[in-house]
Amino acid sequence: NTTATAAQSTSFIGVGTAVATVDVAVSAIKTAVTAATGTQAATITVAPMNSSSVAVTGATLTASISGPGTLGIGTTAALAYLTTGRNITGAADAYTIGVWADGTAGTSTVTISVGTTVLATETVTFYGAAASYSATVIDSTIADGVANAAVFVVAKDALGNVVPSQPLTVTSSDTTVIASGTSTSATAAQAANTTLAGTVTVTPVALKGGVVTLTFSDGLATPLITATATAVVTVSSALVTTSVPSLSFDKASYAPGEKMTLTLSAVDAAGRPVPNTVIASDLVGAFTANASLQGFPTAYTAAFAAGNQTFTMYAPLLAGDVVVTATGKNTAATPLSVTATVAGGDAAAALEAANDAYDAANYAADAADAATTAAEEATAAAVAAGDAATAAQESADAALAAVTDLGLKVTGLISALRAQITSLTNLIVKIQKKVKA
């Protein structure tokens, strides 16, 4: 079978002249190609296969591109330019297709066929010059003196296509807190997958905090991009000795069994939220409670978010005050405490309900035992009744046979008696006739 089929054939796309052999390269190339004229943007490697998954030799590929760019086709990536154009046909066994930029930005689809059979399609996005930036804060509260990937910056061209790894200049509104620096915007693959790799990393000045606005631009004397992006971050102290934590519940009063949210809040000596790199166990010892609370925290390793760390638990079923305490790890070892009231519960009523439930369970168990015994007795009675019914049936069959036999005998006797009566009648008639004579 020398006919190529789409179901069995494969097509992989790689960046530049790289020959890809796995699908993961496809997502990287689709939004990571320059639109500079004459630059080979991608290489597509095709493996025509027949319906039995056997490689086809001697096939002739055709390829066409819709959108910007031109194509070349050859036997290797380095020779893919030998046959070029927007709609091309290669030589036999030429299964490598090159994709070139033509200076125009936009998204293109490459369609690859053998005869009238489309084997595969691949997509390439050509980007133009960066025209805008967008900045997303991913860590709003960072520690002083510690490098932190705090902002995710993406550059895009005029069509909205991502421009990967665009050089950036970072300008700080307060260089005594965060010094200015340069960085690089996210790659196209990172932007498409919203990964946090490739973020802008800033290093705050040690022992200096504050709220800073960061501005991102191309930073050139004659800017290529007039648009800028900004992000606001807070720099605070990560020293636990200066942190003053506090505890609070989300409500003052709860119904029995209701969800309770406990919040641990902390600020540094200047009143700024502690950095998001701080965890609860850095600031407080283990929590204790005067009542049993479902979900009460036993681990304290999650990071703060804007100075807060929350824990979820559930109120007890009995009325009364719930008190949660801990001790701060600051210099003063500040004792922490928070109280909430559980209303609507009644200890006596709850105990009585528990006792009633216990009694009901015992009654149910006794009833189940009695039902089991009755079922066993009913089963035995049913078996006995079945045996009696069988015996009765056998007796009825015997009686019917006897009655039938007796009936036959009686019928025979009656017939014989009738015959005798007839004979006697005839004799009497004869006698009467003789007497009259």
Solvent accessible surface area in square Angstrom, and as a share of the most:
residue,aa,sasa,rsa
1,N,114,0.59
2,T,116,0.68
3,T,86,0.50
4,A,5,0.04
5,T,36,0.21
6,A,48,0.37
7,A,93,0.72
8,Q,71,0.31
9,S,14,0.09
10,T,57,0.33
11,S,17,0.11
12,F,45,0.19
13,I,0,0.00
14,G,2,0.02
15,V,76,0.44
16,G,19,0.18
17,T,81,0.47
18,A,58,0.45
19,V,82,0.47
20,A,11,0.08
21,T,104,0.61
22,V,83,0.48
23,D,98,0.51
24,V,116,0.67
25,A,23,0.18
26,V,23,0.13
27,S,70,0.45
28,A,35,0.27
29,I,0,0.00
30,K,70,0.30
31,T,44,0.26
32,A,32,0.25
33,V,3,0.02
34,T,45,0.26
35,A,10,0.08
36,A,53,0.41
37,T,106,0.62
38,G,56,0.54
39,T,51,0.29
40,Q,30,0.13
41,A,6,0.05
42,A,0,0.00
43,T,0,0.00
44,I,0,0.00
45,T,37,0.22
46,V,5,0.03
47,A,40,0.31
48,P,3,0.02
49,M,41,0.18
50,N,7,0.03
51,S,66,0.42
52,S,79,0.51
53,S,61,0.39
54,V,86,0.49
55,A,67,0.52
56,V,9,0.05
57,T,113,0.66
58,G,43,0.42
59,A,12,0.10
60,T,54,0.32
61,L,0,0.00
62,T,46,0.27
63,A,3,0.02
64,S,39,0.25
65,I,10,0.05
66,S,69,0.45
67,G,33,0.32
68,P,18,0.12
69,G,0,0.00
70,T,47,0.27
71,L,0,0.00
72,G,0,0.00
73,I,3,0.01
74,G,7,0.06
75,T,81,0.47
76,T,68,0.39
77,A,12,0.09
78,A,75,0.58
79,L,73,0.36
80,A,0,0.00
81,Y,115,0.44
82,L,116,0.57
83,T,52,0.30
84,T,85,0.49
85,G,25,0.24
86,R,96,0.35
87,N,119,0.61
88,I,12,0.06
89,T,76,0.44
90,G,9,0.09
91,A,72,0.56
92,A,57,0.44
93,D,66,0.34
94,A,3,0.02
95,Y,37,0.14
96,T,9,0.05
97,I,0,0.00
98,G,0,0.00
99,V,0,0.00
100,W,39,0.14
101,A,4,0.03
102,D,58,0.30
103,G,46,0.45
104,T,72,0.42
105,A,26,0.20
106,G,11,0.11
107,T,78,0.45
108,S,1,0.01
109,T,52,0.30
110,V,0,0.00
111,T,42,0.24
112,I,0,0.00
113,S,14,0.09
114,V,32,0.19
115,G,61,0.58
116,T,142,0.82
117,T,49,0.29
118,V,74,0.43
119,L,12,0.06
120,A,20,0.16
121,T,78,0.46
122,E,13,0.06
123,T,42,0.24
124,V,0,0.00
125,T,13,0.08
126,F,0,0.00
127,Y,36,0.14
128,G,22,0.22
129,A,89,0.69
130,A,12,0.10
131,A,45,0.35
132,S,44,0.28
133,Y,18,0.07
134,S,58,0.37
135,A,28,0.22
136,T,76,0.44
137,V,54,0.31
138,I,59,0.30
139,D,21,0.11
140,S,48,0.31
141,T,4,0.03
142,I,0,0.00
143,A,3,0.02
144,D,20,0.11
145,G,36,0.35
146,V,76,0.44
147,A,61,0.48
148,N,17,0.09
149,A,45,0.35
150,A,0,0.00
151,V,0,0.00
152,F,21,0.09
153,V,0,0.00
154,V,14,0.08
155,A,0,0.00
156,K,78,0.33
157,D,8,0.04
158,A,93,0.72
159,L,122,0.61
160,G,41,0.39
161,N,26,0.14
162,V,23,0.13
163,V,9,0.05
164,P,26,0.16
165,S,52,0.34
166,Q,30,0.13
167,P,91,0.57
168,L,4,0.02
169,T,37,0.21
170,V,4,0.02
171,T,66,0.38
172,S,10,0.06
173,S,79,0.51
174,D,51,0.27
175,T,78,0.46
176,T,80,0.46
177,V,3,0.02
178,I,0,0.00
179,A,59,0.45
180,S,62,0.40
181,G,34,0.33
182,T,112,0.65
183,S,30,0.19
184,T,59,0.34
185,S,3,0.02
186,A,0,0.00
187,T,48,0.28
188,A,1,0.01
189,A,31,0.24
190,Q,36,0.16
191,A,19,0.15
192,A,70,0.54
193,N,89,0.45
194,T,106,0.62
195,T,59,0.34
196,L,105,0.52
197,A,60,0.46
198,G,36,0.35
199,T,16,0.09
200,V,0,0.00
201,T,73,0.43
202,V,10,0.06
203,T,80,0.47
204,P,3,0.02
205,V,62,0.36
206,A,66,0.51
207,L,147,0.73
208,K,83,0.35
209,G,16,0.15
210,G,13,0.13
211,V,96,0.55
212,V,0,0.00
213,T,49,0.29
214,L,0,0.00
215,T,41,0.24
216,F,0,0.00
217,S,22,0.14
218,D,13,0.07
219,G,43,0.42
220,L,93,0.46
221,A,114,0.88
222,T,109,0.63
223,P,72,0.45
224,L,138,0.69
225,I,6,0.03
226,T,132,0.77
227,A,41,0.32
228,T,72,0.42
229,A,11,0.08
230,T,77,0.45
231,A,5,0.04
232,V,81,0.46
233,V,1,0.00
234,T,22,0.13
235,V,0,0.00
236,S,0,0.00
237,S,19,0.12
238,A,40,0.31
239,L,95,0.47
240,V,47,0.27
241,T,75,0.44
242,T,44,0.26
243,S,2,0.02
244,V,84,0.48
245,P,5,0.03
246,S,57,0.37
247,L,18,0.09
248,S,52,0.33
249,F,23,0.10
250,D,85,0.44
251,K,90,0.38
252,A,86,0.66
253,S,49,0.31
254,Y,4,0.01
255,A,52,0.40
256,P,48,0.30
257,G,33,0.32
258,E,54,0.24
259,K,110,0.47
260,M,0,0.00
261,T,30,0.17
262,L,0,0.00
263,T,28,0.16
264,L,0,0.00
265,S,33,0.21
266,A,2,0.01
267,V,57,0.33
268,D,4,0.02
269,A,85,0.66
270,A,65,0.51
271,G,47,0.45
272,R,62,0.23
273,P,44,0.28
274,V,1,0.00
275,P,0,0.00
276,N,29,0.15
277,T,76,0.44
278,V,8,0.04
279,I,46,0.23
280,A,0,0.00
281,S,38,0.25
282,D,53,0.28
283,L,3,0.01
284,V,2,0.01
285,G,26,0.25
286,A,71,0.55
287,F,10,0.04
288,T,79,0.46
289,A,36,0.28
290,N,95,0.49
291,A,35,0.27
292,S,105,0.68
293,L,13,0.06
294,Q,136,0.60
295,G,51,0.49
296,F,48,0.20
297,P,15,0.10
298,T,126,0.73
299,A,68,0.53
300,Y,25,0.10
301,T,104,0.60
302,A,61,0.47
303,A,55,0.43
304,F,4,0.02
305,A,66,0.52
306,A,57,0.44
307,G,4,0.04
308,N,64,0.33
309,Q,16,0.07
310,T,78,0.45
311,F,22,0.09
312,T,65,0.38
313,M,0,0.00
314,Y,83,0.32
315,A,6,0.04
316,P,25,0.16
317,L,129,0.64
318,L,87,0.43
319,A,48,0.37
320,G,34,0.33
321,D,81,0.42
322,V,2,0.01
323,V,42,0.24
324,V,0,0.00
325,T,48,0.28
326,A,9,0.07
327,T,68,0.39
328,G,2,0.02
329,K,101,0.43
330,N,18,0.09
331,T,117,0.68
332,A,82,0.63
333,A,53,0.41
334,T,39,0.23
335,P,110,0.69
336,L,12,0.06
337,S,74,0.48
338,V,21,0.12
339,T,72,0.42
340,A,2,0.01
341,T,54,0.31
342,V,1,0.01
343,A,50,0.39
344,G,80,0.77
345,G,18,0.17
346,D,80,0.41
347,A,59,0.46
348,A,73,0.57
349,A,50,0.38
350,A,36,0.28
351,L,114,0.56
352,E,106,0.48
353,A,58,0.45
354,A,58,0.45
355,N,77,0.40
356,D,79,0.41
357,A,62,0.48
358,Y,145,0.55
359,D,60,0.31
360,A,56,0.43
361,A,59,0.46
362,N,63,0.32
363,Y,157,0.60
364,A,61,0.47
365,A,54,0.42
366,D,91,0.47
367,A,62,0.48
368,A,57,0.44
369,D,93,0.48
370,A,63,0.49
371,A,63,0.49
372,T,77,0.45
373,T,70,0.41
374,A,56,0.43
375,A,58,0.45
376,E,111,0.50
377,E,111,0.50
378,A,61,0.47
379,T,85,0.49
380,A,63,0.49
381,A,63,0.49
382,A,65,0.51
383,V,92,0.53
384,A,60,0.46
385,A,62,0.48
386,G,37,0.35
387,D,93,0.48
388,A,63,0.49
389,A,63,0.49
390,T,78,0.45
391,A,55,0.43
392,A,62,0.48
393,Q,107,0.48
394,E,112,0.50
395,S,72,0.46
396,A,54,0.42
397,D,76,0.39
398,A,65,0.50
399,A,56,0.43
400,L,120,0.60
401,A,63,0.49
402,A,62,0.48
403,V,99,0.57
404,T,74,0.43
405,D,69,0.36
406,L,108,0.54
407,G,35,0.33
408,L,125,0.62
409,K,122,0.52
410,V,64,0.37
411,T,82,0.48
412,G,42,0.40
413,L,125,0.62
414,I,78,0.40
415,S,63,0.41
416,A,49,0.38
417,L,100,0.50
418,R,164,0.60
419,A,59,0.46
420,Q,119,0.53
421,I,93,0.47
422,T,79,0.46
423,S,70,0.45
424,L,103,0.51
425,T,68,0.40
426,N,79,0.41
427,L,95,0.47
428,I,83,0.42
429,V,62,0.36
430,K,125,0.53
431,I,90,0.46
432,Q,99,0.44
433,K,135,0.57
434,K,156,0.66
435,V,117,0.67
436,K,178,0.75
437,A,119,0.92
